[in-house]
Amino acid sequence: MGAFYCSVCKQTTFSGKSHIFGKSHQSRLRVVLLKFLEKVKEARRTLKKPQVEKCDWTQPNQKFWCYCCQLEVDKNVTDGNTTVLYGGLIEHMATQEHRKNTHKFWWENRADQKLKDKVFFSEEETDRFKAEVEKVLETFVEKDDELIKQEAEVIRAQEKRRQEFLESLTEHEVELESSNDHKNANSCAGDAAR
């Protein structure tokens, strides 16, 4: 028997593939699958009611580790302005490559077959998700446009008040100058009369 590297236990064993039948491997596999299924469960909650947010550049792009594919995948989908939460995870888990790698992962690790179907998204589910995302994006854009219009109106009102204030200051200065000129002319005329 040769050396065998177990990606679940993250160790090399020299007992060969029989390692996967051991209690240690099976308990670690259960923990990995529970973590993985929790991520999928969160994504499933958003299938019927997708969540769209304004893109936050202060937050790094969130990733998740797909144990079946041994890849790091984007958790969300973004276009630079808006972010669809769990969009990347759902898209990844609907691919044929993920399905193929999942079957291989389950076979190689002797995982519980009852859990395997929970880490897939069908084409029907993803199509329905995409349709819902389109609806949510439309309302999101409409709300965002309305917010921009409201902010623009506030800015216009502030600019108008600023202009009115400047004009009133200018008028006041002109009145002061004309009254000073009038006083100076009177004092000059008074000096000339003496």
Backbone bond lengths (Angstrom), bond angles and torsions (degrees), N, CA, C in turn:
res aa  C-N    CA-C-N  psi(-1)  N-CA   C-N-CA  omega(-1)  CA-C   N-CA-C  phi
1 M - - - 1.445 - - 1.520 109.10 -
2 G 1.339 114.02 138.02 1.458 119.52 -179.72 1.516 110.88 -98.57
3 A 1.302 114.07 -178.89 1.463 120.19 178.93 1.530 109.37 -73.57
4 F 1.304 114.59 146.20 1.466 120.82 -179.37 1.527 108.16 -134.73
5 Y 1.351 116.68 126.25 1.465 120.15 178.47 1.522 108.69 -95.66
6 C 1.321 115.90 126.22 1.457 122.23 179.54 1.531 108.04 -101.66
7 S 1.337 117.05 116.41 1.469 120.81 -178.90 1.531 111.63 -73.53
8 V 1.309 118.37 -22.05 1.467 121.36 178.26 1.525 109.84 -75.18
9 C 1.327 116.46 -47.77 1.470 121.25 -178.64 1.527 111.61 -84.93
10 K 1.324 115.97 -13.90 1.464 122.41 -178.30 1.530 111.16 56.25
11 Q 1.334 114.57 50.58 1.455 119.73 178.62 1.524 109.70 -154.10
12 T 1.307 114.36 159.32 1.452 120.84 176.12 1.521 107.93 -98.96
13 T 1.326 115.67 132.95 1.468 119.66 176.93 1.520 108.08 -117.23
14 F 1.304 114.64 152.40 1.452 119.30 -179.73 1.523 111.10 -107.56
15 S 1.332 114.92 9.78 1.468 118.32 176.94 1.521 110.50 -94.73
16 G 1.328 115.92 6.40 1.464 119.95 178.51 1.516 111.60 78.16
17 K 1.326 115.34 -158.04 1.458 120.61 -176.28 1.527 113.04 -73.50
18 S 1.299 117.48 -6.65 1.470 118.99 178.07 1.524 110.94 -65.94
19 H 1.328 116.23 -14.73 1.466 122.02 176.84 1.531 111.32 -55.12
20 I 1.324 117.21 -34.28 1.481 120.08 -174.85 1.524 112.55 -67.86
21 F 1.305 118.33 -16.27 1.463 120.54 179.61 1.530 111.99 -89.67
22 G 1.314 116.92 -8.58 1.463 120.94 -176.98 1.522 113.27 -73.10
23 K 1.342 115.87 157.48 1.468 121.81 -179.26 1.520 111.57 -62.45
24 S 1.323 117.22 -39.72 1.462 121.48 -177.97 1.533 110.22 -61.78
25 H 1.322 116.90 -47.81 1.465 121.02 -179.99 1.529 110.58 -64.33
26 Q 1.308 116.80 -45.90 1.467 119.80 -177.13 1.534 112.05 -64.83
27 S 1.344 117.33 -35.73 1.468 118.92 178.87 1.530 109.97 -71.36
28 R 1.326 118.44 -39.67 1.472 121.10 176.30 1.525 110.55 -65.40
29 L 1.308 116.52 -39.38 1.468 121.16 177.84 1.528 110.18 -61.23
30 R 1.330 117.31 -42.56 1.468 121.29 177.90 1.529 111.38 -59.44
31 V 1.343 116.48 -43.45 1.463 121.73 179.42 1.532 110.25 -63.37
32 V 1.328 116.55 -45.52 1.466 121.60 179.49 1.523 110.06 -60.86
33 L 1.318 116.17 -46.30 1.467 119.72 -178.40 1.527 111.96 -67.07
34 L 1.324 118.03 -35.74 1.464 119.85 177.28 1.521 111.12 -64.69
35 K 1.340 117.44 -41.94 1.469 121.26 176.73 1.527 110.15 -62.24
36 F 1.309 114.56 -45.71 1.463 121.01 -178.30 1.529 110.81 -63.54
37 L 1.310 116.46 -44.60 1.469 120.94 -179.33 1.523 111.54 -67.27
38 E 1.323 117.68 -28.91 1.468 120.99 176.83 1.528 110.14 -65.66
39 K 1.331 116.71 -41.11 1.470 120.70 176.77 1.527 110.70 -62.69
40 V 1.320 115.31 -43.01 1.462 120.02 -179.90 1.532 110.25 -66.28
41 K 1.316 116.50 -38.55 1.462 121.39 179.44 1.535 110.55 -61.99
42 E 1.350 117.10 -41.87 1.464 120.99 177.07 1.526 110.45 -61.67
43 A 1.328 116.66 -41.36 1.465 120.71 179.45 1.530 110.72 -66.75
44 R 1.323 117.37 -38.34 1.469 120.51 179.89 1.536 111.90 -62.60
45 R 1.335 116.22 -31.25 1.466 120.01 178.50 1.529 111.29 -63.83
46 T 1.321 116.93 -27.77 1.462 120.23 -177.41 1.525 112.75 -91.05
47 L 1.325 118.21 -3.15 1.466 120.04 -178.25 1.523 112.21 -58.70
48 K 1.319 116.96 -47.22 1.469 120.20 -176.38 1.518 112.38 -84.18
49 K 1.317 116.55 -25.42 1.465 120.73 -178.03 1.529 108.60 -135.17
50 P 1.341 116.40 79.73 1.467 119.58 -178.53 1.522 111.94 -62.84
51 Q 1.311 114.96 150.21 1.460 121.11 179.52 1.523 108.69 -111.84
52 V 1.343 114.93 128.73 1.456 121.71 179.11 1.520 107.51 -120.92
53 E 1.323 115.77 134.42 1.463 121.25 179.84 1.513 109.41 -130.43
54 K 1.311 114.55 159.57 1.465 120.12 172.82 1.522 107.13 -67.94
55 C 1.315 116.88 139.14 1.461 121.71 -177.99 1.526 109.74 -63.26
56 D 1.307 116.91 128.53 1.459 122.63 -179.42 1.523 108.59 -108.28
57 W 1.328 116.35 106.57 1.460 120.91 -176.27 1.509 112.37 -76.62
58 T 1.336 117.68 -10.41 1.463 119.11 178.34 1.527 110.86 -79.24
59 Q 1.327 116.43 -19.71 1.462 121.49 179.17 1.527 109.30 -96.28
60 P 1.314 118.79 132.77 1.463 119.06 176.23 1.524 110.47 -68.93
61 N 1.320 114.97 157.57 1.460 120.06 179.61 1.530 108.87 -63.29
62 Q 1.318 116.72 123.58 1.461 120.50 -176.68 1.523 110.26 -78.30
63 K 1.311 115.11 139.62 1.465 122.67 -179.50 1.526 108.93 -122.23
64 F 1.323 115.31 162.49 1.459 119.58 170.42 1.519 107.73 -138.72
65 W 1.322 114.85 152.71 1.453 121.01 -178.62 1.516 108.58 -96.14
66 C 1.335 115.42 121.36 1.460 120.43 175.38 1.527 107.14 -90.92
67 Y 1.315 116.27 109.23 1.461 121.21 -177.44 1.522 111.70 -65.05
68 C 1.322 115.86 -32.45 1.468 119.67 -177.74 1.526 111.64 -70.53
69 C 1.323 117.18 -41.94 1.462 122.17 -176.70 1.524 112.51 -92.48
70 Q 1.339 116.40 -11.47 1.464 121.67 -176.34 1.530 110.57 57.41
71 L 1.354 115.50 44.54 1.468 122.47 -179.42 1.507 111.05 -132.88
72 E 1.328 114.88 153.56 1.449 120.63 170.70 1.536 106.28 -99.17
73 V 1.330 115.78 125.00 1.465 121.56 -173.62 1.528 108.90 -123.84
74 D 1.345 116.22 147.58 1.464 120.39 175.78 1.524 109.63 -62.00
75 K 1.321 115.87 132.20 1.461 121.26 179.98 1.531 110.73 -76.30
76 N 1.329 116.15 -40.04 1.462 121.72 -176.91 1.525 109.46 -114.36
77 V 1.333 115.72 166.23 1.460 121.70 175.42 1.515 107.10 -115.62
78 T 1.334 116.58 132.76 1.455 120.20 -179.80 1.522 110.36 -135.45
79 D 1.341 115.08 150.03 1.461 119.94 175.76 1.522 110.80 -111.24
80 G 1.310 116.88 9.25 1.451 121.39 -178.84 1.521 112.43 102.10
81 N 1.326 117.43 -27.47 1.467 121.87 178.19 1.518 111.92 -109.36
82 T 1.316 115.96 -41.13 1.462 120.97 -178.04 1.530 110.02 -126.64
83 T 1.315 114.78 155.07 1.459 121.30 179.60 1.518 109.31 -125.82
84 V 1.328 116.52 129.87 1.463 122.44 174.64 1.520 106.51 -98.08
85 L 1.333 115.70 113.67 1.460 120.47 -177.54 1.519 110.98 -67.42
86 Y 1.313 116.25 135.34 1.470 126.45 179.53 1.532 113.24 64.94
87 G 1.311 118.33 9.95 1.464 121.02 179.43 1.514 112.70 -62.91
88 G 1.324 117.02 -41.96 1.465 120.96 -179.91 1.515 112.22 -67.22
89 L 1.322 116.30 -41.06 1.462 120.79 179.38 1.533 110.32 -63.05
90 I 1.325 116.60 -44.74 1.473 120.56 -179.41 1.522 110.77 -65.23
91 E 1.343 116.45 -44.48 1.471 119.38 178.97 1.529 110.85 -60.76
92 H 1.329 116.81 -43.96 1.462 120.09 -178.40 1.529 110.94 -62.61
93 M 1.317 116.35 -44.75 1.465 119.45 -175.17 1.526 113.35 -75.98
94 A 1.313 116.77 -3.10 1.462 120.28 176.07 1.524 111.67 -98.16
95 T 1.335 117.63 -5.49 1.470 120.16 -176.65 1.524 111.56 -77.82
96 Q 1.318 114.83 155.08 1.465 120.95 176.82 1.525 110.71 -66.97
97 E 1.328 116.41 -34.98 1.462 120.42 179.56 1.529 110.74 -61.52
98 H 1.339 116.97 -42.51 1.460 120.74 178.33 1.525 109.83 -64.15
99 R 1.306 116.60 -42.60 1.473 120.96 179.77 1.528 110.18 -60.01
100 K 1.331 115.60 -45.73 1.476 120.56 -179.57 1.532 110.81 -63.95
101 N 1.348 116.35 -45.60 1.464 120.17 -179.76 1.525 112.05 -66.38
102 T 1.330 116.41 -32.22 1.467 119.89 178.27 1.520 111.08 -66.71
103 H 1.322 116.00 -43.59 1.471 119.28 177.59 1.535 109.70 -59.91
104 K 1.310 116.91 -42.96 1.467 121.46 179.59 1.531 110.58 -63.86
105 F 1.351 116.95 -45.85 1.463 121.86 179.96 1.529 110.29 -59.80
106 W 1.332 116.43 -45.19 1.461 120.61 -178.80 1.531 109.81 -64.34
107 W 1.310 117.81 -41.26 1.458 121.61 -178.89 1.534 110.70 -66.86
108 E 1.344 116.09 -45.98 1.464 120.21 -176.34 1.525 112.70 -68.56
109 N 1.332 118.17 -29.20 1.458 121.27 -176.11 1.523 113.59 -105.94
110 R 1.301 116.68 0.26 1.465 122.03 -179.71 1.536 110.97 52.44
111 A 1.323 114.57 49.43 1.465 120.61 -179.81 1.524 109.87 -79.15
112 D 1.324 115.56 163.73 1.457 122.97 -179.28 1.529 109.62 -65.19
113 Q 1.330 116.66 119.19 1.469 122.40 -176.69 1.530 113.13 -63.25
114 K 1.334 116.58 -25.36 1.466 120.40 -179.30 1.523 111.40 -65.72
115 L 1.319 117.37 -26.14 1.469 121.31 -176.36 1.526 113.03 -87.54
116 K 1.321 116.83 -16.27 1.462 120.09 -172.49 1.531 112.96 -60.56
117 D 1.312 118.53 -43.21 1.470 121.15 -177.43 1.525 112.91 -67.08
118 K 1.318 117.15 -16.26 1.467 120.39 -178.88 1.524 113.15 -77.36
119 V 1.341 118.17 -12.90 1.460 120.28 -178.83 1.527 112.74 -102.46
120 F 1.321 116.39 15.99 1.468 121.53 176.50 1.522 109.68 -114.90
121 F 1.316 114.93 153.73 1.456 121.73 168.50 1.520 106.16 -122.58
122 S 1.315 115.89 130.29 1.464 119.56 -178.88 1.527 110.03 -77.77
123 E 1.326 116.00 164.24 1.469 120.89 177.02 1.521 110.00 -61.52
124 E 1.317 116.11 -37.90 1.471 120.94 179.81 1.533 110.28 -61.42
125 E 1.327 115.88 -43.91 1.467 119.90 179.15 1.530 111.46 -64.08
126 T 1.329 116.61 -43.03 1.466 119.11 -179.10 1.525 111.42 -69.87
127 D 1.335 118.12 -36.01 1.470 120.37 176.75 1.518 110.64 -64.04
128 R 1.326 115.86 -42.73 1.468 120.60 178.43 1.534 110.02 -64.35
129 F 1.336 116.07 -40.20 1.467 121.47 178.02 1.528 110.25 -61.61
130 K 1.324 116.86 -45.86 1.466 120.67 -179.51 1.529 111.59 -63.11
131 A 1.330 116.85 -38.76 1.463 120.35 177.83 1.531 110.36 -64.30
132 E 1.315 116.33 -42.10 1.472 120.51 178.37 1.527 111.12 -66.42
133 V 1.333 116.28 -37.59 1.466 120.40 178.68 1.527 110.08 -62.63
134 E 1.333 117.12 -41.09 1.468 120.24 178.35 1.521 111.18 -58.97
135 K 1.325 116.77 -44.16 1.469 120.80 179.50 1.530 110.69 -63.48
136 V 1.327 116.07 -45.78 1.459 120.62 -178.74 1.528 110.39 -64.80
137 L 1.334 116.79 -39.10 1.464 120.17 179.36 1.529 111.41 -63.85
138 E 1.336 116.81 -39.60 1.468 120.13 178.12 1.520 110.98 -59.85
139 T 1.320 117.04 -48.92 1.466 119.81 -179.71 1.524 110.71 -67.58
140 F 1.332 116.99 -35.15 1.470 120.64 178.49 1.522 110.18 -63.19
141 V 1.339 116.68 -44.57 1.464 121.23 -179.60 1.524 110.15 -65.71
142 E 1.340 116.71 -41.27 1.466 120.12 178.21 1.531 110.81 -61.39
143 K 1.319 117.12 -45.39 1.464 120.76 178.73 1.524 110.81 -63.89
144 D 1.325 116.53 -39.91 1.457 121.15 179.73 1.534 110.50 -65.34
145 D 1.344 116.76 -41.86 1.468 120.53 177.06 1.521 111.09 -62.73
146 E 1.322 116.47 -42.27 1.468 120.48 179.12 1.526 110.63 -63.36
147 L 1.302 116.63 -40.86 1.467 121.08 177.95 1.526 110.83 -63.15
148 I 1.316 117.00 -41.78 1.467 121.24 178.13 1.525 110.56 -63.32
149 K 1.344 116.98 -41.33 1.466 120.85 178.02 1.525 110.74 -62.74
150 Q 1.315 117.32 -42.15 1.460 120.87 179.06 1.527 110.78 -64.06
151 E 1.327 116.84 -43.18 1.460 120.54 178.94 1.531 110.65 -64.77
152 A 1.327 117.36 -37.72 1.464 121.16 178.42 1.527 110.15 -65.20
153 E 1.324 117.19 -39.36 1.469 121.16 178.57 1.530 110.50 -64.19
154 V 1.312 117.37 -41.21 1.470 121.32 177.44 1.525 110.08 -62.15
155 I 1.323 116.70 -43.05 1.467 120.95 179.84 1.525 110.00 -64.11
156 R 1.331 117.69 -42.86 1.475 120.97 178.26 1.523 110.80 -61.20
157 A 1.320 117.12 -42.91 1.469 120.92 -179.74 1.533 110.05 -63.94
158 Q 1.326 117.10 -42.32 1.469 120.51 178.16 1.524 110.94 -63.81
159 E 1.325 116.91 -40.61 1.468 120.85 179.40 1.526 110.44 -65.70
160 K 1.321 116.66 -38.79 1.478 120.56 179.06 1.534 110.01 -64.23
161 R 1.338 116.74 -45.00 1.473 120.20 177.93 1.520 111.13 -62.00
162 R 1.318 117.46 -39.36 1.458 121.87 178.86 1.527 110.43 -63.83
163 Q 1.325 116.34 -44.02 1.471 120.75 178.58 1.526 111.08 -62.23
164 E 1.350 115.88 -44.53 1.467 120.10 179.42 1.524 110.76 -62.00
165 F 1.318 116.90 -40.61 1.460 121.37 178.98 1.534 110.40 -63.43
166 L 1.336 116.51 -45.24 1.467 120.43 178.82 1.527 111.52 -62.26
167 E 1.328 115.78 -40.90 1.466 119.62 178.81 1.529 110.64 -64.42
168 S 1.333 117.00 -41.43 1.463 119.18 179.55 1.523 110.79 -65.78
169 L 1.325 118.49 -36.65 1.463 122.05 176.24 1.527 110.63 -64.55
170 T 1.322 115.43 -44.00 1.459 119.91 179.90 1.520 110.32 -62.64
171 E 1.335 117.78 -44.21 1.473 121.57 179.22 1.526 110.16 -62.57
172 H 1.310 117.05 -40.99 1.464 121.48 -179.93 1.528 110.53 -63.66
173 E 1.359 115.89 -42.48 1.462 119.90 178.07 1.524 111.24 -63.31
174 V 1.325 117.44 -40.35 1.465 121.43 179.13 1.524 109.60 -63.52
175 E 1.340 117.61 -42.34 1.463 121.27 179.09 1.532 110.37 -63.37
176 L 1.342 116.55 -41.53 1.459 120.31 178.73 1.525 111.05 -63.30
177 E 1.321 116.37 -44.31 1.455 120.37 179.81 1.527 111.46 -63.29
178 S 1.332 117.02 -42.50 1.470 119.72 -179.13 1.528 110.55 -67.86
179 S 1.357 116.88 -36.81 1.462 118.00 178.14 1.528 110.17 -70.78
180 N 1.327 118.42 -35.75 1.457 121.98 176.47 1.526 110.14 -65.87
181 D 1.327 116.36 -42.26 1.461 120.40 178.40 1.526 110.09 -62.81
182 H 1.328 116.47 -40.58 1.462 121.69 -179.86 1.524 109.97 -65.10
183 K 1.364 116.58 -42.46 1.470 120.58 178.29 1.528 110.65 -64.98
184 N 1.348 116.36 -42.96 1.460 120.64 179.06 1.518 111.11 -62.56
185 A 1.322 116.98 -39.71 1.481 120.60 179.72 1.508 109.09 -66.42
186 N 1.340 118.61 -39.94 1.471 122.08 178.63 1.511 110.80 -66.68
187 S 1.342 117.20 -40.23 1.464 119.35 -179.66 1.524 110.61 -70.14
188 C 1.343 117.05 -34.12 1.467 120.29 177.68 1.515 109.06 -68.63
189 A 1.308 118.56 -38.74 1.479 122.54 -179.65 1.519 108.55 -69.64
190 G 1.336 117.34 -35.75 1.445 121.09 178.53 1.517 111.71 -68.68
191 D 1.325 116.95 -35.93 1.454 122.43 178.92 1.522 110.01 -69.12
192 A 1.297 116.50 -37.58 1.467 121.38 -178.43 1.537 109.98 -70.44
193 A 1.325 118.89 -31.53 1.461 123.17 -178.44 1.519 110.83 -74.45
194 R 1.240 121.32 -23.39 1.472 123.35 -178.64 1.438 110.62 -77.43
